[in-house]
Amino acid sequence: AQSVTQLDSQVPVFEEAPVELRCNYSSSVSVYLFWYVQYPNQGLQLLLKYLSGSTLVKGINGFEAEFNKSQTSFHLRKPSVHISDTAEYFCAVTLISSGSARQLTFGSGTQLTVLP
Amino acid sequence: DAMVIQNPRYQVTQFGKPVTLSCSQTLNHNVMYWYQQKSSQAPKLLFHYYDKDFNNEADTPDNFQSRRPNTSFCFLDIRSPGLGDAAMYLCATSREIGGKIRGAFFGQGTRLTVV
């Protein structure tokens, strides 16, 4: 079975500073990787995804993530955050395999708080 | 715009009174999911449909049922809501091709309060 670990439950950062939200996964088969953002009382919005190809993936709102297969990581980064980036961020994986590979497995989430 | 729509956004129900949450999609995706999300937690999958095939998670309580009358609609029925069922309920859709999905699209959620 696959699992996702988000190492930091809360990340406070000052406005215009860079940020990295960490995500590690474990799986016996290859996976697709995703980052979702959730604003208060909203659903989840896809930020970016890694399916194949270049390991550096660019997403919406200036975020990017790098897939590192040897370290089984998919950390999310932004060079300069804004107050509006304050939200909960979830890393998720799904299996690349035959059979039932429909489930998205989520990490526990990281609350990013951008301080003025 | 193609999207996943959940109604209502906020639902208040009485303890023990059946309640139904609805979800519709215009994406024509073959997979639909229901997640339960409690405060400051990750979404927890309750069940999903692949076309009309229903797949229940092993730890989903019997109190939760679902219906998918057609591709576009999916319903979550809570037969006898308890205080512990108060949560955000998220509907999501995905397209499965060749046994794989490439992510999921989520609705805005329904916040359920049980009084």
Interface residues (C-beta under 8 A of the other chain):
Chain A: Y32 F34 Y36 N41 Q42 G43 L44 Q45 L46 K49 L51 F90 T94 L95 I96 S97 S98 G99 S100 A101 R102 Q103 L104 F106 G107 S108 G109 Q111
Chain B: V4 Q6 V31 Y33 S40 Q41 A42 P43 L45 H48 Y50 N55 M88 L90 A92 S94 E96 G99 K100 I101 R102 G103 A104 F105 F106 G107 Q108 G109 R111
